[in-house]
Amino acid sequence: MKDPVFSRRDALATLSAAILAPRAARADSAFAPAATLARGLDQLHALLISQDGALAVAQTFRGPDLDTPVNVKSVSKTLVSALCGIALERGEIPSVDAPVAPYLGRVIPRRGDDRLRQISFRHLLTMQSGLTPFAGSTYGGWVAGDHWIYDALSAPMVADPGTERLYSTANTHILGTALANAADTDLHRLAQERLGDPLDLALPPWTRDPQGNYLGGNDMRVSPRGMLRFGQAYLHGGQLDGTRIVPEAWVDASWRHTAPADIPGHAYGYGWFLWTVDGVQVRYARGYGGQMIYVVPDRRLVVVMTSDISRPATMTGHLGRLHALVEGVILPASDRA
């Protein structure tokens, strides 16, 4: 059973109730209330708010400092999506509609479902591969296996490719491995060279599967300031400080509706969630526990939040409070700033 979704009034009331001994925050005056409210969320570690390229809030409430790489959980899926757009521009893959099987070597099961060879890069990006999903309660068993990609491809298909969104880290792990193979490198080196270096951020090595493939879609580590720079690049059509990071056409494609998301009223693109608040389009990356990058093009706004990765974030709890902070406090302040 899915968690019920807060109404706007309920979410804001819950946010207010979560405040613990608020203190004055060092922040731009328009966003100071947001920083003060954020301090009271005991699961929240850090908050950064940038508008028009100016850093209005840069607060660490608990946990590592703003320059220390932290586990961004499924924000990794959004980073892998960016790498797919870069690979497409470089000609390493011919199209998002190209089958992914030729980029996986001999890992496709010989007697596997015929539909496996129909799965495209687009299907993996949009979580519409049709593969059995491995996320949430099924994630632990999957990563305890001996061959994560083979196991994902061997499990019974539950839908035709392109017909149903089934959120799964296996999708982006397959995608990340295919992109690394297409570039004849590993996913860590690919991410550092194509995202880390141009954005001036360090991407330390992270989890690998038993075959040595870096996990695509989870456990990447990025500093909060690095997350902000990534969000700013998307805000500016894929470039930052005059350096092209991601093709502008890929940014546009990533922010198009492909399927409904797990939160009613929200949608999913290429690794990004899509949300409209009072006519204002909000695009966000989301990771377990409350690792967030919000990009609001109409307000020239980027918001980054990092949180305790050991605690869940649901719409009846921490995630609902983070969305409420954006909807009820940050967005109104951005209209006045």
Legacy VTK file of the C-alpha trace (Angstrom):
# vtk DataFile Version 3.0
C-alpha trace
ASCII
DATASET POLYDATA
POINTS 337 float
0.000 0.000 0.000
1.412 3.393 -1.004
1.862 6.170 1.512
-0.937 8.737 1.302
0.148 12.042 -0.208
-0.022 15.184 1.894
-2.192 18.052 0.859
-0.318 21.322 0.665
-1.808 22.429 3.989
-0.968 19.137 5.696
2.586 19.142 4.374
3.249 22.665 5.570
1.706 21.901 8.949
3.933 18.849 9.318
6.966 20.884 8.331
6.180 23.489 10.970
5.624 20.796 13.597
9.086 19.358 12.898
10.930 22.520 13.924
13.368 21.911 16.760
14.777 25.002 18.509
15.164 27.153 15.387
17.998 29.640 15.328
18.846 32.524 13.043
20.456 31.366 9.816
23.150 33.065 7.818
21.317 33.420 4.534
20.048 35.899 2.027
17.154 37.692 3.705
14.573 36.356 1.244
15.553 32.755 1.972
16.418 33.094 5.664
13.053 31.621 6.758
13.743 28.540 4.628
17.144 28.072 6.264
15.629 28.479 9.718
12.894 25.944 9.015
15.385 23.538 7.442
17.536 23.573 10.576
14.645 22.045 12.491
14.418 18.952 10.278
16.545 16.467 12.201
17.039 14.225 9.183
18.328 17.061 6.978
22.092 17.566 6.806
22.638 20.444 4.395
20.769 23.051 2.349
22.056 25.130 -0.555
19.965 27.627 -2.512
21.243 29.460 -5.579
19.306 32.007 -7.619
20.625 33.837 -10.670
23.976 32.184 -9.990
24.275 33.788 -6.554
24.533 31.513 -3.529
21.783 32.636 -1.145
21.954 29.778 1.383
24.850 27.425 2.145
24.128 25.743 5.457
25.337 22.528 7.074
23.119 21.613 10.005
24.715 18.265 10.788
26.868 15.720 8.996
29.828 16.419 6.661
30.734 19.864 5.369
29.590 21.167 1.994
32.790 20.157 0.184
32.874 16.527 1.350
31.493 13.934 -1.102
28.433 12.180 0.345
26.379 9.213 -0.834
23.675 10.688 -3.056
21.881 7.332 -3.447
19.513 7.394 -6.450
20.560 10.870 -7.535
23.151 8.621 -9.188
20.443 7.702 -11.711
20.275 11.317 -12.839
24.062 11.426 -13.215
24.011 8.259 -15.334
21.275 9.831 -17.464
23.603 12.778 -18.136
26.324 10.347 -19.219
23.888 8.783 -21.680
23.254 12.156 -23.310
26.992 12.746 -23.630
27.516 9.284 -25.147
24.778 9.959 -27.671
26.395 13.244 -28.743
29.790 11.552 -29.082
28.326 8.851 -31.316
29.167 6.051 -28.910
25.550 4.948 -29.083
23.516 5.616 -32.245
20.174 6.460 -30.643
18.256 6.184 -27.383
16.062 3.734 -29.259
18.979 1.445 -30.050
18.849 -1.958 -28.318
21.174 -2.166 -25.347
21.979 -5.890 -25.748
24.963 -5.399 -28.132
26.687 -3.291 -25.432
26.415 -5.972 -22.749
28.665 -8.657 -24.221
27.632 -12.246 -23.530
25.592 -11.532 -20.428
22.210 -11.959 -22.149
20.830 -15.367 -21.066
20.837 -17.825 -23.985
17.353 -19.014 -23.215
16.129 -15.674 -21.973
12.919 -13.930 -22.917
12.930 -12.813 -26.568
11.891 -9.344 -25.413
15.275 -8.819 -23.743
16.773 -7.874 -27.108
14.061 -5.245 -27.583
15.092 -3.277 -24.501
16.546 0.066 -25.568
18.512 2.811 -23.867
15.273 4.794 -23.696
13.496 1.971 -21.881
16.223 1.885 -19.235
16.260 5.680 -18.843
12.494 5.850 -18.346
12.224 2.740 -16.152
10.124 1.006 -18.815
12.343 -2.005 -19.561
9.710 -4.508 -18.472
12.281 -6.279 -16.280
11.444 -7.422 -12.774
12.150 -4.332 -10.626
14.899 -4.412 -8.027
14.462 -1.508 -5.641
13.229 -0.994 -2.115
12.451 -4.338 -0.473
13.915 -6.365 -3.371
17.158 -4.392 -3.689
19.099 -6.151 -0.921
18.517 -9.619 -2.307
19.546 -8.496 -5.779
22.883 -6.984 -4.715
23.583 -10.063 -2.581
23.687 -12.114 -5.792
26.744 -13.226 -7.749
25.919 -11.530 -11.070
23.671 -8.492 -10.843
23.158 -7.912 -14.566
22.627 -11.567 -15.436
20.234 -11.960 -12.510
18.211 -8.934 -13.621
17.998 -10.241 -17.176
17.194 -13.795 -16.031
14.296 -12.808 -13.793
10.855 -13.080 -15.399
9.864 -10.049 -17.451
6.737 -8.473 -16.031
5.783 -6.176 -18.955
6.617 -5.504 -22.575
9.410 -2.954 -22.986
8.067 0.577 -23.214
4.660 -0.138 -21.703
4.921 0.274 -17.927
7.150 2.277 -15.564
8.706 -0.018 -12.946
11.326 1.815 -10.903
14.472 -0.283 -10.570
18.150 0.285 -9.869
18.830 -2.712 -12.109
17.752 -0.599 -15.086
20.361 2.064 -14.471
23.018 -0.494 -13.561
22.518 -2.126 -16.948
22.509 1.328 -18.551
25.701 2.426 -16.800
27.518 -0.767 -17.751
26.412 -0.428 -21.386
27.639 3.194 -21.517
30.987 2.227 -20.003
31.376 -0.596 -22.521
30.453 1.734 -25.389
33.245 4.085 -24.310
35.674 1.226 -23.584
36.231 2.318 -20.000
34.618 1.940 -16.587
31.741 3.979 -15.219
33.833 5.707 -12.562
36.375 6.993 -15.068
33.586 7.941 -17.453
31.770 9.944 -14.769
34.932 11.661 -13.515
36.136 12.667 -16.986
32.788 13.759 -18.388
31.040 15.198 -15.327
33.527 15.559 -12.487
36.393 17.234 -14.334
34.363 19.856 -16.246
32.276 20.604 -13.154
35.389 20.773 -10.949
34.169 18.121 -8.522
35.631 14.876 -7.247
33.735 11.618 -7.746
35.410 9.010 -5.508
35.139 5.337 -6.489
31.963 3.659 -5.234
30.270 0.246 -5.122
31.116 -2.357 -7.775
29.253 -5.515 -8.702
30.971 -8.936 -8.490
32.135 -8.559 -12.113
33.817 -5.232 -11.328
31.236 -2.955 -12.939
30.580 0.238 -10.976
26.993 0.342 -9.787
24.902 2.491 -12.085
22.088 4.245 -10.272
23.112 4.152 -6.605
25.879 4.970 -4.122
27.777 7.596 -6.133
29.326 10.222 -3.866
29.161 13.931 -4.666
29.657 16.918 -2.391
26.653 19.210 -1.809
28.498 21.974 -3.672
29.114 19.537 -6.521
25.421 18.659 -6.614
24.696 22.385 -6.869
27.056 22.792 -9.818
25.440 19.845 -11.587
22.010 21.401 -11.059
23.264 24.770 -12.284
24.575 23.153 -15.470
21.102 21.778 -16.215
19.555 25.137 -15.329
21.758 26.734 -17.993
20.875 24.255 -20.715
23.731 21.852 -20.035
26.625 24.267 -19.634
28.356 26.017 -16.753
30.879 28.845 -16.771
31.116 28.624 -20.545
31.859 24.889 -20.567
29.441 22.511 -22.250
28.701 19.566 -19.943
25.567 17.976 -21.409
23.946 18.662 -24.788
21.138 21.220 -24.526
18.843 18.899 -26.477
19.468 16.229 -23.834
18.416 18.567 -21.039
15.179 19.258 -22.918
14.576 15.564 -23.573
15.327 14.645 -19.953
12.640 17.028 -18.732
9.847 15.697 -20.940
7.072 13.583 -19.453
7.542 9.892 -20.244
5.435 8.252 -17.533
3.715 9.025 -14.229
5.998 8.875 -11.184
5.324 7.174 -7.855
3.901 10.402 -6.382
0.505 11.399 -7.805
0.805 14.565 -9.868
4.523 14.038 -10.477
5.997 12.585 -13.678
9.274 11.031 -14.813
11.632 11.916 -17.648
15.159 10.625 -18.280
16.281 10.152 -14.682
14.523 13.341 -13.522
11.221 13.775 -11.688
8.866 16.449 -12.986
6.554 18.498 -10.747
4.408 21.587 -11.365
3.685 23.901 -8.433
1.107 26.620 -9.124
2.134 26.677 -12.779
5.875 26.707 -11.982
7.822 23.760 -13.413
10.133 22.028 -10.941
12.551 19.315 -12.039
14.271 17.262 -9.382
16.680 14.399 -8.780
15.861 12.252 -5.762
17.835 9.796 -3.673
16.908 7.556 -0.760
16.742 9.318 2.587
16.255 12.776 1.067
19.161 13.545 -1.272
17.689 16.171 -3.596
18.565 18.500 -6.465
15.681 20.813 -7.444
15.980 22.904 -10.607
13.380 25.620 -11.287
14.121 27.243 -14.658
11.444 29.957 -14.457
12.937 31.216 -11.179
16.620 30.671 -12.188
16.769 28.591 -9.036
18.671 25.510 -7.850
18.104 23.915 -4.442
20.228 21.094 -3.014
19.451 19.070 0.095
21.364 16.185 1.634
20.015 14.011 4.419
20.695 11.016 6.657
20.981 8.007 4.315
20.199 5.557 7.128
16.604 6.765 7.458
13.822 6.516 4.855
12.102 9.539 3.338
8.426 9.148 2.440
5.713 11.585 1.471
4.206 11.163 4.934
7.568 11.957 6.491
10.857 13.552 5.497
10.311 13.693 1.721
6.935 15.346 2.249
8.619 17.948 4.452
11.328 18.637 1.883
8.744 19.129 -0.859
6.742 21.330 1.505
9.800 23.449 2.193
10.253 23.972 -1.542
6.580 24.518 -2.323
5.569 26.585 0.664
8.687 28.584 1.517
11.474 28.521 -1.095
9.384 29.028 -4.233
7.407 31.970 -2.774
10.679 33.529 -1.570
12.247 33.068 -5.005
9.409 35.071 -6.548
10.195 37.983 -4.221
13.992 37.765 -4.321
LINES 1 338
337 0 1 2 3 4 5 6 7 8 9 10 11 12 13 14 15 16 17 18 19 20 21 22 23 24 25 26 27 28 29 30 31 32 33 34 35 36 37 38 39 40 41 42 43 44 45 46 47 48 49 50 51 52 53 54 55 56 57 58 59 60 61 62 63 64 65 66 67 68 69 70 71 72 73 74 75 76 77 78 79 80 81 82 83 84 85 86 87 88 89 90 91 92 93 94 95 96 97 98 99 100 101 102 103 104 105 106 107 108 109 110 111 112 113 114 115 116 117 118 119 120 121 122 123 124 125 126 127 128 129 130 131 132 133 134 135 136 137 138 139 140 141 142 143 144 145 146 147 148 149 150 151 152 153 154 155 156 157 158 159 160 161 162 163 164 165 166 167 168 169 170 171 172 173 174 175 176 177 178 179 180 181 182 183 184 185 186 187 188 189 190 191 192 193 194 195 196 197 198 199 200 201 202 203 204 205 206 207 208 209 210 211 212 213 214 215 216 217 218 219 220 221 222 223 224 225 226 227 228 229 230 231 232 233 234 235 236 237 238 239 240 241 242 243 244 245 246 247 248 249 250 251 252 253 254 255 256 257 258 259 260 261 262 263 264 265 266 267 268 269 270 271 272 273 274 275 276 277 278 279 280 281 282 283 284 285 286 287 288 289 290 291 292 293 294 295 296 297 298 299 300 301 302 303 304 305 306 307 308 309 310 311 312 313 314 315 316 317 318 319 320 321 322 323 324 325 326 327 328 329 330 331 332 333 334 335 336
